[in-house]
């Protein structure tokens, strides 16, 4: 028998049936039709399924649906503001990091979680975050450049508002 789980996805309250052996990625893709998080390895290795759960970047293919009750999830579909891309998305495009596009949503969400909590993250910290992701197209240099550009643009935006993160 299914238990019902209530959680927030991209700012909208959702209720789903939590059947055994289901994971957050299954719910996002199959029930909520949010397909930005990709199914890659199904064991938490590749990073294509990363979303932000309660402020932390997580691999949704290994998060059991039972753990979602009362949580808040942000996916790549909720990152932009309408047609206005988030600075991370824009920076990855500008740096030429988007080739096939399979890994980029997970990478963008990883960077979002990092920069929301550590906008002044060191280069080493950014590299460690990016090391949780596999990409078969770019050779990583463009992704690295996009990450640094995103950090710079986000810092500039905060400074223009006169605030600190």
Secondary structure, DSSP 8 states (H G I E B T S, - for coil): --EEEEEEETTEEEEEEE-TT-BHHHIIIIIS---SS--S-SSSSS-TTEEEETTEEEEGGGSBGGGGTT-EEE-GGGTSBTTB--HHHHHHHHTT--SS-TTHHHHHHHHHHHHHH-TT--HHHHHHHHTT---SSS-SHHHHHHHHHHHHHHHHHHHHHT---
